[in-house]
Amino acid sequence: MIALSTAASAALVFPALSLMAIGGIFLLITNIQVGNLFQNRRSAIITLYNGAVDSSAVVFLLVKVLHEAVFSMMSIFLFISSLSAILILRTFLLLPRTQIPYPLPERYTYG
């Protein structure tokens, strides 16, 4: 939606960014249970996930710099959208259907 915006549809950018922010927190909550797989480093994994979600301001700074340098906005946002699609596919295809327990049972297998 953002990549295809024009001057006439610029008002759609603000609702789109709000929806992206809401979707990001749901992906964080869904994927944060991966930290349960690393018992000794659980807090480090959860912190990495939080940092990845909170680094969105840096992404938009990079978008601004890349757009000023050489790339079109459409190509930048299509690249970011493809990375988001990989994350969504990984969420639905690789996470187990039930919650990853904490603490892990002795013979817990993943996959």
All heavy atoms as an XYZ file, in Angstrom:
854
protein
N       0.818     -1.181      0.000
C       0.000      0.000      0.000
C       0.872      1.259      0.000
O       0.594      2.207     -0.710
C      -0.906     -0.044      1.227
C      -1.849      1.068      1.357
S      -2.915      0.682      2.764
C      -4.032      2.003      2.637
N       1.921      1.281      0.817
C       2.791      2.458      0.886
C       3.605      2.597     -0.393
O       3.796      3.695     -0.903
C       3.710      2.355      2.116
C       2.887      2.367      3.392
C       4.694      3.509      2.152
C       3.674      2.090      4.611
N       4.078      1.471     -0.920
C       4.928      1.518     -2.107
C       4.173      2.039     -3.314
O       4.772      2.628     -4.212
C       5.484      0.127     -2.401
N       2.889      1.863     -3.342
C       2.105      2.274     -4.502
C       1.389      3.598     -4.286
O       0.529      3.965     -5.069
C       1.087      1.183     -4.837
C       1.683     -0.195     -5.105
C       0.586     -1.224     -5.295
C       2.625     -0.166     -6.282
N       1.729      4.340     -3.226
C       1.030      5.587     -2.949
C       1.495      6.695     -3.882
O       2.635      6.725     -4.329
C       1.231      6.003     -1.489
O       2.572      6.343     -1.280
N       0.589      7.589     -4.162
C       0.871      8.760     -4.987
C       0.468      9.990     -4.191
O      -0.018      9.887     -3.060
C       0.076      8.699     -6.296
O      -1.316      8.699     -5.986
C       0.426      7.469     -7.108
N       0.639     11.150     -4.777
C       0.247     12.379     -4.090
C      -1.253     12.394     -3.807
O      -1.692     12.920     -2.788
C       0.647     13.580     -4.925
N      -2.033     11.800     -4.685
C      -3.485     11.770     -4.494
C      -3.900     10.822     -3.369
O      -4.908     11.035     -2.712
C      -4.169     11.349     -5.792
N      -3.104      9.785     -3.123
C      -3.460      8.818     -2.089
C      -2.522      8.892     -0.889
O      -2.368      7.921     -0.163
C      -3.436      7.406     -2.675
O      -2.126      7.070     -3.056
N      -1.907     10.044     -0.658
C      -0.963     10.183      0.447
C      -1.632     10.029      1.807
O      -0.985      9.651      2.775
C      -0.244     11.525      0.360
N      -2.907     10.293      1.890
C      -3.620     10.152      3.157
C      -3.694      8.698      3.609
O      -3.940      8.424      4.779
C      -5.021     10.733      3.035
N      -3.474      7.757      2.708
C      -3.512      6.342      3.066
C      -2.238      5.874      3.759
O      -2.210      4.793      4.345
C      -3.755      5.492      1.818
C      -5.090      5.690      1.127
C      -5.141      4.874     -0.153
C      -6.219      5.315      2.059
N      -1.180      6.690      3.706
C       0.093      6.278      4.299
C      -0.031      6.166      5.816
O       0.491      5.228      6.421
C       1.211      7.257      3.892
C       2.486      6.970      4.660
C       1.464      7.168      2.398
N      -0.709      7.092      6.458
C      -0.804      7.080      7.912
C      -1.584      5.876      8.447
O      -1.128      5.221      9.388
C      -1.385      8.399      8.405
C      -0.500      9.566      8.083
C      -0.864     10.462      7.100
C       0.708      9.737      8.734
C      -0.050     11.529      6.781
C       1.536     10.800      8.424
C       1.166     11.695      7.450
N      -2.744      5.522      7.890
C      -3.389      4.291      8.352
C      -2.551      3.046      8.050
O      -2.543      2.098      8.833
C      -4.711      4.250      7.587
C      -4.944      5.612      7.097
C      -3.615      6.256      6.966
N      -1.832      3.056      6.930
C      -1.001      1.898      6.592
C       0.114      1.711      7.607
O       0.408      0.588      8.027
C      -0.423      2.066      5.194
N       0.745      2.804      8.028
C       1.801      2.696      9.035
C       1.246      2.214     10.370
O       1.899      1.452     11.089
C       2.515      4.036      9.191
C       3.398      4.445      8.024
C       3.963      5.833      8.237
C       4.507      3.441      7.819
N       0.039      2.653     10.715
C      -0.587      2.182     11.952
C      -0.856      0.686     11.889
O      -0.618     -0.039     12.866
C      -1.888      2.931     12.202
O      -1.646      4.298     12.331
N      -1.347      0.216     10.765
C      -1.608     -1.215     10.610
C      -0.316     -2.026     10.640
O      -0.284     -3.135     11.188
C      -2.375     -1.475      9.318
C      -3.811     -0.947      9.290
C      -4.408     -1.126      7.910
C      -4.647     -1.627     10.343
N       0.762     -1.471     10.078
C       2.051     -2.162     10.129
C       2.543     -2.271     11.572
O       3.095     -3.300     11.976
C       3.081     -1.428      9.268
C       2.889     -1.643      7.792
S       3.976     -0.652      6.750
C       5.568     -0.915      7.458
N       2.357     -1.224     12.360
C       2.785     -1.256     13.762
C       1.989     -2.284     14.561
O       2.546     -3.027     15.369
C       2.638      0.125     14.378
N       0.687     -2.336     14.326
C      -0.152     -3.311     15.024
C       0.234     -4.733     14.625
O       0.336     -5.623     15.463
C      -1.638     -3.035     14.737
C      -2.048     -1.726     15.389
C      -2.513     -4.179     15.228
C      -3.406     -1.224     14.956
N       0.472     -4.951     13.338
C       0.880     -6.277     12.874
C       2.227     -6.685     13.427
O       2.465     -7.858     13.716
N       3.128     -5.728     13.610
C       4.450     -6.035     14.145
C       4.399     -6.554     15.571
O       5.103     -7.495     15.926
N       3.540     -5.970     16.407
C       3.455     -6.421     17.795
C       2.842     -7.811     17.876
O       3.239     -8.620     18.717
C       2.712     -5.402     18.685
C       2.955     -5.681     20.161
C       1.244     -5.388     18.394
C       4.348     -5.465     20.615
N       1.912     -8.138     16.983
C       1.345     -9.488     16.984
C       2.381    -10.520     16.548
O       2.433    -11.624     17.092
C       0.097     -9.569     16.116
C      -1.104     -8.909     16.735
C      -1.872     -8.027     16.014
C      -1.440     -9.173     18.050
C      -2.977     -7.418     16.581
C      -2.540     -8.574     18.636
C      -3.304     -7.686     17.904
N       3.219    -10.173     15.571
C       4.294    -11.085     15.182
C       5.293    -11.262     16.316
O       5.813    -12.355     16.533
C       5.006    -10.569     13.928
C       4.311    -10.867     12.614
C       5.056    -10.199     11.468
C       4.210    -12.351     12.371
N       5.563    -10.194     17.059
C       6.477    -10.295     18.194
C       5.923    -11.234     19.254
O       6.629    -12.118     19.739
C       6.734     -8.910     18.794
C       7.528     -8.899     20.100
C       8.959     -9.345     19.851
C       7.487     -7.542     20.742
N       4.670    -11.063     19.600
C       4.061    -11.909     20.627
C       4.037    -13.368     20.185
O       4.270    -14.283     20.971
C       2.642    -11.394     20.962
C       2.748    -10.062     21.688
C       1.870    -12.406     21.794
C       1.436     -9.347     21.872
N       3.782    -13.606     18.917
C       3.737    -14.971     18.400
C       5.116    -15.614     18.414
O       5.264    -16.777     18.781
C       3.183    -14.975     16.962
O       1.911    -14.356     16.975
C       3.063    -16.377     16.438
N       6.144    -14.875     18.027
C       7.480    -15.445     17.874
C       8.329    -15.395     19.136
O       9.404    -15.981     19.168
C       8.224    -14.728     16.746
C       7.678    -15.102     15.401
O       7.709    -16.259     15.025
N       7.166    -14.134     14.678
N       7.888    -14.719     20.172
C       8.707    -14.568     21.370
C       8.887    -15.894     22.116
O       9.848    -16.072     22.852
C       8.112    -13.476     22.276
C       9.207    -12.814     23.064
C       7.051    -14.010     23.185
C       8.812    -11.474     23.616
N       8.002    -16.847     21.872
C       8.118    -18.143     22.540
C       9.327    -18.945     22.066
O       9.698    -19.936     22.692
C       6.841    -18.943     22.356
C       6.568    -19.333     20.924
C       5.316    -20.162     20.793
O       4.987    -20.918     21.682
N       4.635    -20.019     19.675
N       9.973    -18.524     20.984
C      11.179    -19.194     20.506
C      12.273    -19.123     21.567
O      13.125    -20.004     21.663
C      11.643    -18.584     19.162
C      12.989    -19.121     18.728
C      10.599    -18.852     18.104
N      12.246    -18.092     22.407
C      13.209    -17.983     23.499
C      13.160    -19.160     24.457
O      14.163    -19.475     25.119
N      12.033    -19.849     24.534
C      11.918    -21.020     25.417
C      12.801    -22.173     24.966
O      13.119    -23.055     25.754
C      10.467    -21.487     25.492
C       9.586    -20.483     26.172
O      10.056    -19.581     26.857
N       8.288    -20.618     25.979
N      13.216    -22.188     23.712
C      14.070    -23.260     23.213
C      15.507    -23.123     23.708
O      16.263    -24.080     23.690
C      14.058    -23.277     21.679
C      12.728    -23.638     21.026
C      12.820    -23.452     19.530
C      12.343    -25.065     21.369
N      15.892    -21.947     24.141
C      17.256    -21.679     24.604
C      17.199    -21.365     26.091
O      17.100    -20.205     26.491
C      17.846    -20.493     23.834
C      17.794    -20.665     22.349
C      16.723    -20.159     21.622
C      18.798    -21.333     21.691
C      16.672    -20.309     20.247
C      18.750    -21.497     20.316
C      17.680    -20.986     19.594
N      17.305    -22.403     26.920
C      17.072    -22.214     28.342
C      18.078    -21.257     28.982
O      17.702    -20.392     29.763
C      17.100    -23.562     29.051
C      15.884    -24.390     28.714
C      15.765    -25.621     29.580
O      16.592    -25.874     30.437
N      14.733    -26.393     29.347
N      19.352    -21.391     28.652
C      20.355    -20.538     29.278
C      20.388    -19.135     28.685
O      20.830    -18.197     29.336
C      21.750    -21.171     29.152
C      21.855    -22.457     29.941
O      21.119    -22.666     30.892
N      22.756    -23.322     29.529
N      19.952    -18.973     27.461
C      19.999    -17.689     26.762
C      18.606    -17.160     26.434
O      18.430    -16.390     25.511
C      20.799    -17.822     25.463
C      22.176    -18.346     25.641
C      23.099    -17.215     26.014
N      24.475    -17.674     26.025
C      25.219    -17.691     27.092
N      24.732    -17.291     28.242
N      26.458    -18.099     27.039
N      17.626    -17.579     27.194
C      16.229    -17.210     26.917
C      16.035    -15.702     26.899
O      15.433    -15.142     25.980
C      15.327    -17.849     27.967
C      13.864    -17.555     27.779
C      13.037    -18.333     28.811
N      11.630    -18.126     28.560
C      10.826    -17.516     29.413
N      11.284    -17.073     30.558
N       9.563    -17.364     29.120
N      16.566    -15.006     27.890
C      16.373    -13.558     27.958
C      17.086    -12.842     26.812
O      16.601    -11.822     26.312
C      16.850    -13.015     29.300
O      18.229    -13.271     29.464
N      18.224    -13.372     26.364
C      18.942    -12.755     25.245
C      18.142    -12.884     23.950
O      18.074    -11.928     23.157
C      20.317    -13.394     25.082
N      17.514    -14.028     23.732
C      16.716    -14.234     22.521
C      15.493    -13.317     22.527
O      15.165    -12.680     21.516
C      16.290    -15.717     22.390
C      17.505    -16.628     22.299
C      15.362    -15.915     21.215
C      18.377    -16.379     21.094
N      14.827    -13.208     23.671
C      13.662    -12.332     23.773
C      14.072    -10.878     23.567
O      13.376    -10.103     22.898
C      12.962    -12.544     25.127
C      12.329    -13.937     25.159
C      11.900    -11.478     25.372
C      11.774    -14.343     26.496
N      15.230    -10.489     24.091
C      15.728     -9.130     23.895
C      16.039     -8.858     22.426
O      15.766     -7.761     21.920
C      16.984     -8.898     24.754
O      16.651     -9.141     26.121
C      17.507     -7.498     24.600
N      16.592     -9.849     21.724
C      16.853     -9.681     20.292
C      15.556     -9.481     19.507
O      15.499     -8.658     18.591
C      17.621    -10.876     19.750
C      19.095    -10.948     20.128
C      19.691    -12.270     19.678
C      19.844     -9.788     19.516
N      14.526    -10.235     19.847
C      13.239    -10.060     19.177
C      12.674     -8.666     19.439
O      12.164     -8.003     18.539
C      12.234    -11.122     19.630
C      12.261    -12.360     18.786
C      12.893    -13.505     19.213
C      11.641    -12.380     17.555
C      12.928    -14.644     18.430
C      11.658    -13.512     16.765
C      12.304    -14.641     17.210
O      12.332    -15.748     16.426
N      12.732     -8.205     20.696
C      12.241     -6.867     21.012
C      13.038     -5.798     20.276
O      12.479     -4.820     19.785
C      12.294     -6.609     22.513
C      11.191     -7.301     23.253
O      10.077     -7.400     22.754
N      11.477     -7.789     24.431
N      14.343     -5.962     20.207
C      15.180     -5.001     19.500
C      14.888     -4.966     18.016
O      14.924     -3.906     17.386
N      14.581     -6.120     17.443
C      14.254     -6.164     16.015
C      12.962     -5.412     15.716
O      12.859     -4.715     14.708
C      14.145     -7.612     15.550
N      11.989     -5.525     16.596
C      10.729     -4.813     16.393
C      10.925     -3.316     16.643
O      10.396     -2.476     15.918
C       9.620     -5.385     17.306
C       8.384     -4.506     17.295
C       9.263     -6.780     16.863
N      11.712     -2.965     17.645
C      11.911     -1.559     17.990
C      12.865     -0.831     17.053
O      13.011      0.379     17.150
C      12.419     -1.434     19.422
C      11.363     -1.832     20.434
O      10.175     -1.786     20.081
O      11.725     -2.185     21.568
N      13.523     -1.537     16.162
C      14.478     -0.889     15.258
C      13.813     -0.330     14.006
O      14.491      0.041     13.060
C      15.561     -1.885     14.861
O      15.013     -2.912     14.077
N      12.502     -0.242     13.997
C      11.807      0.234     12.805
C      12.150      1.678     12.480
O      12.115      2.074     11.308
C      10.301      0.074     12.976
O       9.863      0.845     14.086
N      12.495      2.491     13.462
C      12.887      3.880     13.181
C      14.165      3.922     12.356
O      14.310      4.767     11.466
C      13.067      4.639     14.486
N      15.072      3.000     12.623
C      16.319      2.942     11.860
C      16.036      2.512     10.421
O      16.668      3.003      9.484
C      17.316      1.981     12.541
C      18.558      1.793     11.712
C      17.662      2.482     13.926
N      15.073      1.634     10.248
C      14.720      1.192      8.896
C      14.228      2.368      8.058
O      14.626      2.534      6.905
C      13.659      0.063      8.948
C      13.117     -0.240      7.567
C      14.249     -1.178      9.579
N      13.406      3.209      8.641
C      12.913      4.345      7.873
C      14.000      5.383      7.627
O      13.968      6.086      6.618
C      11.679      4.953      8.525
C      10.446      4.169      8.216
C       9.879      3.342      9.163
C       9.872      4.219      6.961
C       8.757      2.597      8.867
C       8.751      3.479      6.653
C       8.199      2.666      7.611
N      14.987      5.478      8.503
C      16.143      6.329      8.227
C      16.930      5.768      7.038
O      17.339      6.524      6.151
C      17.043      6.427      9.459
C      18.333      7.208      9.265
C      18.037      8.667      8.977
C      19.233      7.050     10.457
N      17.110      4.458      6.997
C      17.786      3.839      5.860
C      17.003      4.023      4.560
O      17.596      4.241      3.498
C      18.019      2.348      6.124
C      19.075      2.003      7.161
C      19.066      0.515      7.442
C      20.433      2.454      6.692
N      15.688      3.950      4.647
C      14.857      4.173      3.463
C      15.074      5.584      2.936
O      15.243      5.796      1.732
C      13.363      3.920      3.784
C      12.463      4.472      2.697
C      13.118      2.445      3.993
N      15.115      6.552      3.828
C      15.331      7.942      3.407
C      16.690      8.105      2.738
O      16.812      8.715      1.676
C      15.227      8.863      4.601
C      15.454     10.322      4.277
C      15.412     11.146      5.548
C      15.659     12.602      5.284
N      16.972     12.926      4.856
N      17.732      7.535      3.347
C      19.077      7.667      2.799
C      19.190      6.949      1.454
O      19.766      7.492      0.496
C      20.114      7.128      3.810
C      21.492      7.013      3.186
C      20.153      8.015      5.039
N      18.646      5.750      1.350
C      18.705      5.009      0.085
C      17.906      5.691     -1.018
O      18.309      5.690     -2.184
C      18.217      3.578      0.283
C      19.134      2.666      1.084
C      18.457      1.330      1.343
C      20.454      2.479      0.371
N      16.779      6.275     -0.645
C      15.975      6.975     -1.653
C      16.707      8.211     -2.166
O      16.668      8.505     -3.359
C      14.617      7.359     -1.087
C      13.765      8.126     -2.038
N      13.315      7.581     -3.220
C      13.284      9.391     -1.999
C      12.593      8.485     -3.861
N      12.571      9.592     -3.141
N      17.363      8.924     -1.274
C      18.116     10.101     -1.699
C      19.336      9.712     -2.533
O      19.768     10.483     -3.387
C      18.554     10.919     -0.492
C      17.403     11.623      0.200
C      17.824     12.309      1.470
O      18.989     12.130      1.901
O      16.991     13.031      2.049
N      19.863      8.520     -2.285
C      21.063      8.091     -3.009
C      20.730      7.630     -4.426
O      21.173      8.245     -5.388
C      21.776      6.977     -2.244
N      19.953      6.538     -4.556
C      19.807      5.998     -5.902
C      18.517      5.211     -6.130
O      18.034      5.146     -7.235
C      21.042      5.129     -6.227
C      20.861      3.708     -5.784
C      21.426      5.212     -7.661
N      17.912      4.618     -5.113
C      16.812      3.682     -5.303
C      15.461      4.392     -5.315
O      15.273      5.414     -4.673
C      16.810      2.620     -4.190
C      18.018      1.745     -4.206
C      19.044      1.940     -3.302
C      18.138      0.730     -5.134
C      20.164      1.137     -3.321
C      19.248     -0.081     -5.158
C      20.270      0.122     -4.249
N      14.519      3.794     -6.038
C      13.158      4.342     -6.029
C      12.426      3.832     -4.791
O      12.751      2.789     -4.230
C      12.404      3.910     -7.288
O      12.115      2.526     -7.231
N      11.428      4.605     -4.374
C      10.658      4.215     -3.188
C       9.940      2.889     -3.408
O       9.834      2.083     -2.502
C       9.630      5.297     -2.842
C      10.242      6.529     -2.236
S      11.076      6.197     -0.701
C       9.764      6.411      0.438
N       9.467      2.669     -4.603
C       8.752      1.426     -4.882
C       9.672      0.224     -4.710
O       9.282     -0.773     -4.096
C       8.164      1.444     -6.278
C       7.349      0.218     -6.590
S       6.373      0.555     -8.003
C       4.813      0.017     -7.596
N      10.903      0.293     -5.220
C      11.812     -0.842     -5.083
C      12.217     -1.059     -3.628
O      12.334     -2.197     -3.176
C      13.052     -0.648     -5.962
O      13.781      0.486     -5.545
N      12.392      0.010     -2.868
C      12.752     -0.123     -1.453
C      11.626     -0.795     -0.683
O      11.852     -1.745      0.075
C      13.083      1.258     -0.854
C      14.361      1.819     -1.455
C      13.220      1.165      0.662
C      14.638      3.257     -1.081
N      10.397     -0.320     -0.870
C       9.288     -0.886     -0.112
C       8.911     -2.289     -0.579
O       8.441     -3.103      0.224
C       8.079      0.043     -0.136
C       8.216      1.199      0.815
C       8.189      2.492      0.357
C       8.385      0.989      2.168
C       8.327      3.563      1.227
C       8.522      2.033      3.049
C       8.496      3.328      2.572
N       9.116     -2.593     -1.826
C       8.885     -3.973     -2.271
C       9.908     -4.913     -1.648
O       9.577     -6.048     -1.277
C       8.916     -4.049     -3.794
C       7.704     -3.460     -4.499
C       7.898     -3.494     -6.010
C       6.434     -4.187     -4.100
N      11.150     -4.450     -1.484
C      12.167     -5.264     -0.808
C      11.803     -5.486      0.656
O      11.873     -6.607      1.168
C      13.538     -4.591     -0.926
C      14.629     -5.324     -0.215
C      15.115     -6.515     -0.719
C      15.164     -4.829      0.959
C      16.117     -7.209     -0.062
C      16.158     -5.507      1.614
C      16.650     -6.702      1.117
N      11.371     -4.431      1.336
C      10.968     -4.559      2.744
C       9.748     -5.472      2.862
O       9.655     -6.291      3.784
C      10.690     -3.178      3.350
C      12.001     -2.399      3.485
C      10.020     -3.296      4.713
C      11.829     -0.966      3.915
N       8.816     -5.369      1.924
C       7.635     -6.238      1.949
C       8.003     -7.700      1.750
O       7.420     -8.588      2.371
C       6.647     -5.809      0.869
O       6.208     -4.513      1.108
N       8.977     -7.961      0.890
C       9.404     -9.352      0.683
C      10.067     -9.908      1.929
O       9.882    -11.083      2.266
C      10.329     -9.463     -0.528
O      11.528     -8.755     -0.300
N      10.822     -9.075      2.653
C      11.407     -9.539      3.915
C      10.323     -9.823      4.948
O      10.404    -10.794      5.701
C      12.399     -8.509      4.454
C      13.667     -8.306      3.638
C      14.529     -7.211      4.270
C      14.459     -9.592      3.514
N       9.292     -8.997      4.987
C       8.175     -9.232      5.900
C       7.417    -10.500      5.531
O       6.962    -11.235      6.417
C       7.219     -8.042      5.883
O       7.872     -6.890      6.326
N       7.289    -10.766      4.251
C       6.609    -11.991      3.822
C       7.379    -13.226      4.267
O       6.777    -14.230      4.666
C       6.442    -11.990      2.308
N       8.708    -13.149      4.240
C       9.521    -14.281      4.725
C       9.256    -14.521      6.205
O       9.106    -15.662      6.644
C      11.012    -14.019      4.450
C      11.289    -14.060      2.955
C      11.901    -15.026      5.188
C      12.669    -13.581      2.571
N       9.167    -13.454      6.996
C       8.907    -13.591      8.426
C       7.525    -14.192      8.678
O       7.361    -15.062      9.536
C       9.026    -12.236      9.117
C       8.751    -12.227     10.609
C       9.777    -13.078     11.351
C       8.739    -10.829     11.136
N       6.537    -13.757      7.929
C       5.187    -14.294      8.112
C       5.141    -15.765      7.717
O       4.535    -16.584      8.424
C       4.175    -13.451      7.316
C       4.050    -12.066      7.950
C       2.820    -14.140      7.249
C       3.267    -11.081      7.136
N       5.777    -16.123      6.618
C       5.822    -17.537      6.215
C       6.535    -18.388      7.261
O       6.089    -19.489      7.581
C       6.504    -17.677      4.858
C       5.693    -17.219      3.662
C       6.548    -17.269      2.398
C       4.453    -18.066      3.505
N       7.624    -17.874      7.815
C       8.351    -18.606      8.845
C       7.484    -18.798     10.076
O       7.480    -19.856     10.701
C       9.634    -17.867      9.229
C      10.537    -18.686     10.131
C      11.562    -17.813     10.812
N      10.971    -16.916     11.784
C      10.596    -17.278     13.011
N      10.707    -18.521     13.397
N      10.088    -16.399     13.844
N       6.695    -17.794     10.419
C       5.812    -17.900     11.578
C       4.795    -19.010     11.384
O       4.576    -19.829     12.271
C       5.091    -16.562     11.822
O       6.058    -15.560     12.094
C       4.129    -16.670     12.984
N       4.176    -19.074     10.216
C       3.119    -20.059      9.996
C       3.649    -21.454      9.669
O       3.001    -22.449      9.974
C       2.178    -19.598      8.888
C       1.290    -18.470      9.317
C       1.381    -17.231      8.727
C       0.356    -18.656     10.326
C       0.562    -16.187      9.123
C      -0.466    -17.627     10.735
C      -0.352    -16.383     10.133
N       4.827    -21.555      9.070
C       5.322    -22.855      8.636
C       6.280    -23.522      9.617
O       6.366    -24.744      9.641
C       6.003    -22.720      7.271
C       5.095    -22.250      6.132
C       5.899    -22.094      4.852
C       3.935    -23.193      5.935
N       7.014    -22.753     10.413
C       8.036    -23.361     11.263
C       7.692    -23.424     12.743
O       8.243    -24.251     13.461
C       9.367    -22.619     11.079
C       9.985    -22.706      9.686
C      11.273    -21.925      9.632
C      10.205    -24.142      9.275
N       6.836    -22.559     13.224
C       6.485    -22.618     14.637
C       5.529    -23.785     14.877
O       4.703    -24.102     14.024
C       5.824    -21.325     15.088
C       6.757    -20.176     15.399
C       5.956    -18.947     15.803
C       7.746    -20.521     16.478
N       5.644    -24.440     16.026
C       4.709    -25.543     16.314
C       3.303    -25.002     16.536
O       3.103    -23.831     16.833
C       5.282    -26.155     17.599
C       6.109    -25.095     18.205
C       6.620    -24.248     17.090
N       2.335    -25.889     16.418
C       0.937    -25.477     16.565
C       0.582    -25.155     18.009
O      -0.342    -24.399     18.266
C       0.019    -26.568     16.038
C       0.162    -26.772     14.554
C      -0.929    -27.689     14.032
N      -0.669    -28.084     12.665
C      -0.993    -27.370     11.617
N      -1.587    -26.222     11.787
N      -0.730    -27.792     10.400
N       1.295    -25.730     18.951
C       1.056    -25.438     20.358
C       2.208    -24.586     20.884
O       3.239    -24.443     20.240
C       0.963    -26.738     21.179
O       2.193    -27.453     21.045
C      -0.183    -27.603     20.691
N       2.020    -24.055     22.071
C       3.038    -23.191     22.661
C       4.268    -24.010     23.051
O       4.149    -25.142     23.509
C       2.468    -22.492     23.888
C       3.412    -21.504     24.506
C       2.767    -20.750     25.650
O       1.608    -20.970     25.976
N       3.515    -19.885     26.261
N       5.440    -23.430     22.878
C       6.683    -24.085     23.302
C       6.740    -23.973     24.824
O       6.716    -22.870     25.369
C       7.907    -23.428     22.655
C       7.823    -23.551     21.135
C       9.195    -24.050     23.179
C       8.902    -22.783     20.393
N       6.804    -25.085     25.555
C       6.726    -25.027     27.013
C       7.993    -24.449     27.634
O       9.079    -24.507     27.065
C       6.546    -26.498     27.419
C       7.129    -27.265     26.292
C       6.927    -26.457     25.062
N       7.828    -23.867     28.819
C       8.973    -23.417     29.612
C       8.737    -23.823     31.042
O       7.680    -23.534     31.585
C       9.153    -21.909     29.526
C      10.368    -21.465     30.288
C      11.617    -21.587     29.734
C      10.264    -20.939     31.569
C      12.740    -21.202     30.424
C      11.379    -20.553     32.258
C      12.615    -20.674     31.689
O      13.723    -20.300     32.374
N       9.659    -24.487     31.658
C      10.923    -25.033     31.160
C      10.663    -26.223     30.241
O       9.634    -26.881     30.325
C      11.671    -25.451     32.407
C      10.630    -25.664     33.444
C       9.470    -24.769     33.079
N      11.609    -26.458     29.363
C      11.456    -27.543     28.391
C      11.496    -28.899     29.078
O      12.330    -29.134     29.955
C      12.578    -27.489     27.355
C      12.468    -26.418     26.288
C      13.693    -26.454     25.390
C      11.221    -26.582     25.468
N      10.597    -29.806     28.699
C      10.674    -31.175     29.224
C      11.961    -31.852     28.744
O      12.606    -31.409     27.793
C       9.444    -31.861     28.624
C       8.545    -30.772     28.187
C       9.415    -29.597     27.886
N      12.326    -32.925     29.387
C      13.592    -33.616     29.101
C      13.728    -34.021     27.634
O      14.737    -33.801     27.019
C      13.719    -34.872     29.977
C      14.110    -34.566     31.399
C      15.491    -33.962     31.503
O      16.422    -34.415     30.781
O      15.668    -33.016     32.278
N      12.717    -34.614     27.065
C      12.827    -35.146     25.692
C      11.956    -34.360     24.711
O      11.356    -34.933     23.825
C      12.457    -36.614     25.671
C      13.433    -37.438     26.469
C      13.195    -38.881     26.317
N      14.239    -39.595     27.048
C      14.228    -40.871     27.256
N      13.234    -41.603     26.792
N      15.201    -41.429     27.916
N      11.923    -33.050     24.875
C      11.130    -32.217     23.979
C      11.828    -32.120     22.626
O      13.010    -31.840     22.551
C      10.959    -30.818     24.564
C      10.101    -29.916     23.710
C       8.721    -30.038     23.727
C      10.671    -28.956     22.899
C       7.918    -29.230     22.944
C       9.881    -28.136     22.102
C       8.505    -28.283     22.136
O       7.732    -27.477     21.355
N      11.076    -32.410     21.562
C      11.627    -32.289     20.218
C      10.888    -31.184     19.492
O       9.688    -30.989     19.671
C      11.490    -33.610     19.428
O      10.110    -33.969     19.375
C      12.302    -34.708     20.090
N      11.619    -30.489     18.672
C      11.056    -29.372     17.914
C      11.175    -29.700     16.440
O      12.249    -29.993     15.955
C      11.817    -28.093     18.243
C      11.424    -26.901     17.412
C      10.185    -26.313     17.563
C      12.296    -26.377     16.476
C       9.820    -25.238     16.807
C      11.941    -25.295     15.708
C      10.694    -24.714     15.892
O      10.355    -23.643     15.132
N      10.063    -29.653     15.739
C      10.104    -29.903     14.312
C       9.401    -31.177     13.949
O       8.792    -31.855     14.711
